[in-house]
Amino acid sequence: MKAAVCYSSKKFLIDEVPKPEIDKDEILVKVMACGICGSDIKKIFDDNVKKPIVLGHEIAGDVVEIGSGVKDFKVGDRVVVTHHVPCFNCQYCKHENYSMCKQFKSTNIHPGGFSQYIKVPKENISVGTLKINNNISYEEASFSEPLACCLYSLGKINLLQKDSVVIVGLGTMGLLFNQLIRNKKAIPIGIEIDTNRVDFAKNSGFDLVFNPTKENVTEKIMDITKRVGADIVILTVVNKEILNQSIDYIRDGGGIIIFAGTDNKKGVEININTLYRREISIIGSYSSSPKHLSQALELISDKDINVKNLITHRLPLEEFGKAVELIINRKAYKVIIKPWK
């Protein structure tokens, strides 16, 4: 079968690799759509990630082979598959820190979604593989994983109606957060320095969007919140400057969600007394869980979340390198890789 193999940050090849062979408790899925995630891009350029590697985890496709021990799926089922699944029994899972679970970190599909077929192991079948309704496309269904990550983040906070939520960074994830927050009848406020993304966000239904290079964002937030400050700040992009600036956006007692990693090798300096006296919480949110995957797929299936307008490019597997170039040059939002012509 064909797969986009990453050998280094500068070398992608569409190689012939062995088609996975399944055992009795596994299934084989023909990948029909796989979205490119920001974490895929980071792994490509991270020298600490072992290569060669086939990436891709925002997967939707068809079940084409079933092991004799698999009872809940049949050949022809349209499915969403997630790459990591927790055990639900350990101390982490009991506290709903699912992405800290040892099983979560050790489970995976093989090879990755940027290939024509993937093997889904037993653990992933039981809680991480969901059937897709016929009313949505494979492309739409592939958004289940990123949307689940957003749901997982919002589950860490007590978001009330009319709360104000600042979203820093208006890529795909920022625009998904916008829809979720609006659905909860809270008030999203977007911050983005890329003028093209500001325009795209506004055209996608984001009412309050500000560019910190052109206007005083802190004052705008204070005006909107009647001088109180935002209840929540979500950082879909983060560095030490952004993190410290977000403290100016937040109200006393508010929370900052770290939704992305940073390329900074040095630590971030924060005034501890400010956090202490103002009771500001900083919350990390990494990945999601099967529960949130199911919720995400339901939201997409019920058309409560519109993901179609976030897709700017659909490219064949052979153009994976072009897809990466579009993303790193900020000329694309969501790119969907289609392994089959």
C-alpha positions as CSV (number, residue, x, y, z in Angstrom):
1,M,0.0,0.0,0.0
2,K,1.0,3.7,-0.3
3,A,1.9,5.8,2.7
4,A,3.4,9.3,3.2
5,V,6.6,8.5,5.1
6,C,8.4,11.3,6.9
7,Y,12.1,10.6,6.9
8,S,13.2,14.0,8.1
9,S,11.8,17.6,8.3
10,K,12.8,18.0,4.7
11,K,12.1,14.6,3.2
12,F,8.7,13.1,2.5
13,L,8.2,10.2,0.2
14,I,5.1,8.4,-0.9
15,D,6.5,4.9,-0.4
16,E,5.1,1.4,-0.9
17,V,4.9,-0.1,2.6
18,P,3.5,-3.4,3.8
19,K,-0.3,-3.5,4.2
20,P,-1.0,-4.3,7.8
21,E,-2.0,-7.8,8.7
22,I,-4.7,-8.1,11.4
23,D,-5.1,-10.8,14.1
24,K,-8.4,-12.1,15.4
25,D,-9.1,-9.1,17.7
26,E,-8.3,-6.4,15.2
27,I,-9.8,-4.7,12.1
28,L,-8.4,-3.2,9.0
29,V,-9.7,0.3,7.9
30,K,-9.4,1.8,4.5
31,V,-8.6,5.5,5.1
32,M,-10.9,7.7,3.2
33,A,-10.0,11.0,4.8
34,C,-7.4,12.2,7.3
35,G,-7.0,15.7,8.5
36,I,-3.6,17.3,9.1
37,C,-3.2,18.4,12.7
38,G,-0.9,21.0,14.1
39,S,0.8,18.3,16.2
40,D,1.6,16.4,13.0
41,I,3.5,19.5,11.7
42,K,5.3,19.8,15.0
43,K,6.4,16.2,15.0
44,I,7.7,16.5,11.4
45,F,10.1,19.3,12.5
46,D,10.9,17.8,15.9
47,D,14.3,16.1,15.8
48,N,13.3,14.2,19.0
49,V,10.5,12.3,17.2
50,K,11.9,9.1,15.9
51,K,11.8,8.8,12.1
52,P,10.9,7.4,9.6
53,I,7.3,7.7,10.7
54,V,3.8,7.7,9.2
55,L,1.7,10.3,11.0
56,G,-2.0,11.1,10.9
57,H,-4.7,10.6,13.5
58,E,-7.8,12.5,12.4
59,I,-9.1,9.4,10.6
60,A,-12.4,8.4,8.9
61,G,-12.7,5.4,6.6
62,D,-14.3,2.0,5.9
63,V,-13.9,-1.3,7.7
64,V,-12.5,-3.7,5.0
65,E,-11.3,-6.7,7.1
66,I,-12.4,-8.1,10.5
67,G,-10.7,-10.5,12.8
68,S,-12.7,-13.5,13.9
69,G,-13.0,-12.2,17.5
70,V,-14.5,-8.8,16.5
71,K,-18.3,-8.7,17.1
72,D,-19.4,-5.1,17.0
73,F,-18.3,-4.2,13.5
74,K,-18.7,-5.6,10.0
75,V,-17.1,-5.1,6.6
76,G,-18.5,-2.0,5.1
77,D,-19.0,0.0,8.3
78,R,-18.0,3.7,8.0
79,V,-16.0,4.6,11.0
80,V,-14.0,7.2,12.9
81,V,-10.9,5.8,14.6
82,T,-9.0,7.5,17.4
83,H,-5.3,6.7,18.0
84,H,-5.1,6.6,21.8
85,V,-7.5,5.2,24.3
86,P,-7.4,5.1,28.1
87,C,-8.0,2.2,30.4
88,F,-10.7,3.9,32.5
89,N,-9.5,2.1,35.6
90,C,-6.3,3.7,36.7
91,Q,-5.9,6.7,39.1
92,Y,-5.6,9.1,36.2
93,C,-8.7,7.9,34.6
94,K,-10.7,7.9,37.8
95,H,-9.9,11.7,38.0
96,E,-10.7,12.0,34.2
97,N,-7.1,12.8,33.4
98,Y,-7.5,10.4,30.5
99,S,-4.5,11.5,28.5
100,M,-2.2,10.9,31.4
101,C,-3.2,7.2,31.5
102,K,-0.3,4.7,30.7
103,Q,-2.5,2.8,28.3
104,F,-3.5,6.0,26.6
105,K,0.1,6.8,25.9
106,S,1.0,3.3,24.7
107,T,-2.0,2.5,22.4
108,N,-1.9,3.5,18.8
109,I,-3.1,2.6,15.3
110,H,-0.6,1.3,12.7
111,P,0.9,2.9,10.8
112,G,-0.8,6.3,10.7
113,G,-3.7,8.0,8.8
114,F,-1.5,9.3,6.0
115,S,-1.7,5.8,4.4
116,Q,-4.2,3.8,2.5
117,Y,-4.9,1.3,5.3
118,I,-4.5,1.3,9.1
119,K,-4.7,-1.6,11.6
120,V,-6.9,-0.9,14.6
121,P,-5.9,-2.9,17.8
122,K,-8.4,-4.4,20.2
123,E,-8.2,-1.6,22.8
124,N,-9.0,1.0,20.2
125,I,-11.8,-1.0,18.7
126,S,-13.6,-1.3,22.0
127,V,-13.9,2.4,22.9
128,G,-12.1,4.4,20.2
129,T,-13.9,3.3,17.0
130,L,-17.3,4.8,16.2
131,K,-19.7,4.2,13.3
132,I,-20.4,7.2,11.1
133,N,-24.0,8.2,10.2
134,N,-24.8,8.3,6.5
135,N,-25.7,12.0,6.7
136,I,-22.1,13.2,7.0
137,S,-19.1,12.7,4.8
138,Y,-15.8,11.1,5.7
139,E,-14.2,14.6,5.7
140,E,-16.7,15.9,8.2
141,A,-16.3,12.9,10.4
142,S,-12.5,13.3,10.5
143,F,-13.1,16.5,12.6
144,S,-14.3,14.3,15.4
145,E,-10.9,14.0,17.0
146,P,-9.9,17.7,17.0
147,L,-13.4,18.7,18.1
148,A,-13.1,16.1,20.9
149,C,-9.9,17.9,22.1
150,C,-11.9,21.1,22.3
151,L,-14.7,19.5,24.3
152,Y,-12.1,17.9,26.7
153,S,-10.7,21.4,27.4
154,L,-14.1,23.0,28.0
155,G,-14.9,20.1,30.4
156,K,-12.1,21.3,32.7
157,I,-13.9,24.6,33.4
158,N,-17.3,25.8,34.7
159,L,-18.5,27.7,31.7
160,L,-21.8,29.6,32.3
161,Q,-24.1,31.3,29.9
162,K,-22.9,34.9,29.1
163,D,-19.4,34.1,30.3
164,S,-16.7,35.8,28.1
165,V,-14.1,33.5,26.6
166,V,-11.0,34.9,24.9
167,I,-9.5,32.6,22.2
168,V,-5.9,33.4,21.3
169,G,-5.1,32.0,17.8
170,L,-7.8,31.5,15.2
171,G,-6.7,28.5,13.3
172,T,-9.0,25.5,12.9
173,M,-9.1,24.8,16.7
174,G,-9.9,28.4,17.5
175,L,-12.8,28.4,15.1
176,L,-14.1,25.1,16.5
177,F,-13.9,26.7,20.0
178,N,-15.9,29.6,18.7
179,Q,-18.8,27.4,17.7
180,L,-18.8,25.4,20.9
181,I,-18.7,28.5,23.1
182,R,-21.5,30.1,21.1
183,N,-23.6,26.9,21.4
184,K,-23.2,27.2,25.2
185,K,-24.5,30.8,24.9
186,A,-21.3,32.3,26.1
187,I,-19.4,35.1,24.4
188,P,-16.3,34.2,22.4
189,I,-13.6,36.9,21.8
190,G,-11.0,36.1,19.2
191,I,-7.4,37.4,19.0
192,E,-5.3,36.9,15.9
193,I,-2.3,38.7,14.4
194,D,-2.7,37.3,10.8
195,T,-5.0,39.6,8.9
196,N,-6.1,36.9,6.5
197,R,-7.1,34.7,9.5
198,V,-9.0,37.7,11.0
199,D,-11.0,38.0,7.8
200,F,-11.6,34.3,7.6
201,A,-12.8,34.1,11.2
202,K,-15.2,37.0,10.6
203,N,-16.5,35.4,7.5
204,S,-17.0,32.1,9.4
205,G,-19.3,33.7,12.0
206,F,-16.8,35.0,14.6
207,D,-18.4,38.3,15.7
208,L,-15.7,39.7,18.0
209,V,-12.2,39.4,16.5
210,F,-9.2,41.7,17.3
211,N,-5.7,42.1,16.0
212,P,-3.2,43.0,18.8
213,T,-0.9,44.6,16.2
214,K,-3.5,47.1,15.2
215,E,-5.6,47.7,18.3
216,N,-5.4,47.7,22.1
217,V,-6.9,44.2,22.8
218,T,-6.8,44.5,26.5
219,E,-9.0,47.7,26.4
220,K,-11.4,46.0,23.9
221,I,-11.8,43.0,26.3
222,M,-12.3,45.3,29.3
223,D,-15.0,47.3,27.4
224,I,-16.8,44.1,26.4
225,T,-16.7,42.7,29.9
226,K,-17.6,46.0,31.6
227,R,-14.1,46.4,33.1
228,V,-14.2,42.9,34.8
229,G,-12.1,40.9,32.4
230,A,-12.7,37.6,30.6
231,D,-13.8,34.6,32.5
232,I,-11.6,32.2,30.5
233,V,-8.7,32.6,28.1
234,I,-7.9,29.7,25.8
235,L,-4.4,29.7,24.2
236,T,-4.4,27.7,21.0
237,V,-0.9,29.2,20.4
238,V,1.4,30.0,23.3
239,N,4.8,31.5,24.2
240,K,5.9,33.4,27.2
241,E,4.7,36.7,25.9
242,I,1.3,35.4,25.0
243,L,0.9,33.7,28.4
244,N,1.8,36.8,30.4
245,Q,-0.4,39.0,28.2
246,S,-3.3,36.7,28.8
247,I,-3.1,37.5,32.5
248,D,-4.1,41.1,31.6
249,Y,-7.2,39.7,29.8
250,I,-8.5,37.5,32.6
251,R,-10.7,38.5,35.5
252,D,-9.8,37.8,39.1
253,G,-10.7,34.2,39.7
254,G,-10.6,33.3,36.0
255,G,-8.8,30.5,34.2
256,I,-6.3,30.2,31.4
257,I,-6.3,27.0,29.4
258,I,-3.0,26.0,27.8
259,F,-4.2,24.2,24.6
260,A,-0.9,24.1,22.8
261,G,2.8,23.5,23.4
262,T,5.5,26.0,22.9
263,D,8.7,26.0,20.9
264,N,10.5,28.0,23.5
265,K,13.3,26.0,25.1
266,K,13.5,28.3,28.1
267,G,10.9,28.3,30.9
268,V,8.2,30.9,31.2
269,E,8.4,33.6,33.9
270,I,5.1,34.3,35.6
271,N,4.5,36.5,38.7
272,I,3.4,33.9,41.3
273,N,2.0,36.6,43.5
274,T,-0.3,37.7,40.7
275,L,-1.7,34.2,40.3
276,Y,-2.0,33.8,44.1
277,R,-3.6,37.1,45.0
278,R,-5.9,37.2,41.9
279,E,-6.7,33.4,42.2
280,I,-6.0,32.8,38.5
281,S,-5.9,29.2,37.5
282,I,-3.6,27.9,34.7
283,I,-4.9,24.6,33.2
284,G,-3.2,22.3,30.8
285,S,-5.3,20.4,28.3
286,Y,-3.8,17.7,26.1
287,S,-5.7,15.5,23.7
288,S,-9.2,14.1,24.6
289,S,-11.0,10.8,25.5
290,P,-13.4,8.4,23.8
291,K,-16.2,10.0,25.7
292,H,-15.5,13.4,24.0
293,L,-14.9,11.7,20.6
294,S,-18.5,10.3,20.8
295,Q,-19.8,13.7,21.8
296,A,-17.9,15.4,19.0
297,L,-19.2,13.0,16.3
298,E,-22.7,13.5,17.6
299,L,-22.4,17.3,17.4
300,I,-21.1,17.0,13.8
301,S,-23.8,14.4,12.8
302,D,-26.6,16.6,14.3
303,K,-25.2,19.7,12.4
304,D,-24.7,21.5,15.7
305,I,-21.1,22.2,14.6
306,N,-20.3,23.1,11.0
307,V,-16.9,21.9,9.9
308,K,-17.3,22.1,6.2
309,N,-16.3,25.7,5.9
310,L,-13.0,25.1,7.7
311,I,-11.7,22.8,4.9
312,T,-9.6,24.9,2.5
313,H,-7.7,22.1,0.8
314,R,-8.4,18.5,-0.2
315,L,-5.2,16.9,-1.5
316,P,-4.2,13.4,-2.5
317,L,-1.6,11.4,-0.6
318,E,0.9,12.2,-3.3
319,E,0.7,15.9,-2.5
320,F,1.4,15.5,1.2
321,G,4.6,17.6,1.0
322,K,2.5,20.4,-0.7
323,A,0.0,20.2,2.2
324,V,2.8,20.6,4.8
325,E,4.1,23.6,2.9
326,L,0.7,25.3,2.7
327,I,0.2,24.9,6.5
328,I,3.6,26.2,7.6
329,N,3.2,29.2,5.2
330,R,-0.2,29.8,6.8
331,K,-2.0,29.5,3.4
332,A,-4.4,26.9,4.6
333,Y,-6.8,26.1,7.4
334,K,-7.8,22.5,7.5
335,V,-6.1,20.3,4.9
336,I,-7.7,16.9,4.3
337,I,-5.5,14.1,2.8
338,K,-7.4,11.7,0.6
339,P,-5.4,8.5,0.2
340,W,-7.7,7.2,-2.5
341,K,-8.4,8.9,-5.9
